[in-house]
Amino acid sequence: MSRFDLEGKIALVTGAGANGGIGHALAIGFAHAGARVAIADCDVQGLAQTASEIGQMGQNPLAILCDISNPTQVTEMFATLASALGSIEVLVNVPFLFPARVRPHELPLEDWDRMLAVNLTGYFLCCRAALRVMLAAGDGSIINIGSNAGELALGRGAMPYSCAKAAVHQMTRELAIEYAGAGIRVNALLPAQTLTPGLRAHMDTQRFRDHVLPRILAGLPQGKLLDPEDYVGPAIFLASNAARAVNGVLLPVDGGNLAMNAGGSHTWPGL
């Protein structure tokens, strides 16, 4: 079991401030696994809440306010990391924006640009900065949170999100090959519909209970929504020495959704 131990590893989890979200669960999980955790988010209150929870575990997490779509803020974040912790061995990119349900011909260009800035460019900026540190150390693991949306055509106005996630998947593969010889691994987790704060906000509505939830569950062979905690184990595995030969992998953590769609059927658990 020592292969899965993150003791002593320095891990940065971006998007860690959304209480009940994937980044929050991963930050707490990494701390439990022994990592020295740095957390980043653009939500001041959420960031403070996550830091407080990790603090109650006996750690003193480094909390950094950062919008990953802003190149200056990303540069400053990594400068703070270098000053406070000296290095980074694990990067987990989590933040995402989901679009308003607008059909592509009605989509304002500024909305398209903002979706790509957070869901794709922000990931690249963090990967680029982390790679510079990891190259000097000759070791590192990057985990991008992708989505089944990057592997399936969703419709229903999801095009900006699915396009960005598909690009994240390809970026993951490209970086994995580019830096494999330097001892750096780059992988991605692919979630399906998860009980994040964004989804929970809709759950009490009649429309959600009567129309949306049945459609979501029809696309999940296990018959239940994913929970942010479901990603903790796979992420710890990818960050650990147990996955030292795992590189360039897009790992679905989706209750079987992609397997259901492997034959060409289209049952995406979307809104």
N, C-alpha and C positions, 0 to 999 in steps of 0.2 A: 504493500500500500504506500510505501515511501515514494514510489514513482509519481504518485498524484499529489505529493506534498508541495505546497507553494511557499513553504517557510523561507523567509529571507528575500523572496523575490519582490521587486518593486513594480507595482501594477498601476497604470492609469486607466480609469474607467470614465469615459466621457458620457454625458447624458445621464449622470447618476442622481440627479436631483428630483426626478419625478417620483414621489412617494407611491409605491405600489407598481412602479414601472420596471422594465427589464434592467435598465442600468442600475437602479436602486438595488434590485435583487442580486445582481452580479457583484456590486461593490461590497455588500454585506457578506455574500458567499465567499469572495476572495479573501476577505479579512478573516473569516472563520477558518479558511484553509491555510492561513499563516502568512499571507502576503502583506507587505507594507503597502497600503492602498492610498493612492491619490485620486481625488474625485473632481470632476469638472462639470459645470452646467451653467446656463444663463439664467436659471431660476434661483434667486438668492435664498428664498425661504426653503425651497426643496433641498438645496445644497446644504443648508444649515441642519436640516432634519436628518439627512443621511449621515452627515459628519457626527451628529449627536449620537446616533445609533451605533456607529462604529466606535465612538468614544466610550460608550457604555461597555464595550467588549474589552476595554483596556488599551486600545490603540489611540494614537493621536494623528488622525488622518490629515493629509494636506488637502484643503478644499480651495479650488481655484474657480473664480467666476470667469466664464469664457463662452463666447458664441463662436463655435468652431467654423462658421462660414466667414468669419472675419480674420484675414491673414495676420493682421497686426496682433490681435488677441491670441491667436494660436502661437505666434512667435514668443509673446510675453509669457504664455502659459509654460512653454518648455524651458524658457529661461528661469522661471520660478522653480520648476522641477529640478533643473540642474543645480540651482543654488541651494535648495532645501534638501534634496535627496541624492543628488550627484549622478543619478543614472535612471534608466527605465528599462525594464526587461520584458514587460508585458503591456501592450496597448489594446484596449477594447473600445471600439467605436460603436456607439449605441444611438445617438440622437437621430430623430427623424421627424419630418412633417408629412402629414397626410393631406391631400388636396381637398378643397371643397368639391362637391360632386358637380363639376361643370364639364360639359362635353368639349372635346378638343377645339372645335371651331368657335367656341365662346370663351376660351381660356385667355385671360389677359397675359401679355408677355411678362409683366412683372411677377405674376404668380408662378409662371413657368421658371423664371430665373431664380426666384426664392426657393422653390422646391429643389432645384439642382444645386443651389448654393449650400443648403443644409445637408441634403441626402446624398450628395456625391462629392462636391468640391470640398466640403468640410472634412470628409473622410480622407480625401487625398492630402489635404494640408496637414492633418494629424499624422497620417502615415509617413509623409515626407519628413516631418520633423523627428518622428520616432526613429526612422531608419537611419538618420544621421548619427543618432546616439548609439543605436544597436550595431551599426557598422564598426564603430570604434571599439565596441566591446566584443564583437565577433559572436553575438548570441542575441536571441530575441524571439518573441512570439507576438504576432498581431492577429487580432480576432475582429473581423467586421461583422456587424449584424446586418445580414441581407434580408431577404424575404422570399417566400414562395411566389410573391407577386412579380419577382424578377425572372421567373421561369414560366409563367403562365400569362396569357392575355386576359385581363380582367373585365374590361369594359366598365360601364357605370362611372365614367369620369376619372378613373384611376391612372390614366396614361402617364402623367408626370412622375408619379410615385413608382410605377412599375418600370419605367424607362431608367430612372435613377438607380433603382435596386439592381436591374440587369447590368448596368454599368459597374456597380460596386462588385458584383460577382466576377465580371471580367477583370476588373482591376485587381481583385484578390488573386486570381490565377496568374496574371501577368507579374505581379510583385513576387508571388511565390517562386516563379521560375527565375526571375531576375536576381533574387537574393538568396537562393537556396545554397549556393556555394559559399556564402558568407555566414552560414549558421543561423540564418533568420527564416522563420516559418510564418506563412501568412495563410490563414484559413477564414472561413465564414460560417456562421450559423444562419439557417433559414427558418424563421418562425412562420407559423400560420396565425390565425386569429387568436389573440391573447388578451386576457383580462387585465389590460393596462388601464390607467385612469381615463384615457380617451374613450375606450369602449365602455367602461363602467358608467360614464356620463349618459350613455344612451339607454342603459338597460331597463330603466323604470318606465320608459315610454311604451304606450300601447302598440305603436307601430313596430318597435323593436321586438317585443314579445310575440306579436302575432305574425309578423312577416319576415323580419331580418334574422332573428335567432334560429328559426327552423331552417332557413337557407344556409346559415353558417354551419349548423350541426350536420346538415346533409353532406357537407364537404369534409367532415372530420370523422374518419372511420371509428375512432375511439368513442365518439358520441359526446364529447365534452370539449369545452374551450381549453386552450392552453393557459397555464399560469406562469407568471414571470419566474417562479422558482424552478420551472421545468428546464430552464436554460443554464442554471447554475452548474450542474454536474457536467454537461457537455463543454461548457466554457472552461471549467477547471481542468478537464482532461486536455483540451487543446493548449492551455497555457503551461501544462506540466511536462515533466520529462517523460511521462508515459506516452506522449504524442510526439516524441522526438523525430519520428519518421513520417509524421502526418503533415503534409504540405500541399497547399493548393486545393484543399477539399472544401466543397460546399455541402455542409452537413445539415440536412433537414431535421428540424425538431418540431414536428408538425402533426403528430398523431396519425400519420399515414396519408396526409392529403396529397402529397406529390405522387406517392405510389398509386393512389386512386386515379390520378390523372395520367399515369404513364401510358395507358393504352389510347390516349387521345381524347378521352371524355373531358368535359369542362365542368368541374364542380368546385369552383373556388369559393371558400367561405367568406365572401366579401359583403360589404354593406350596400 
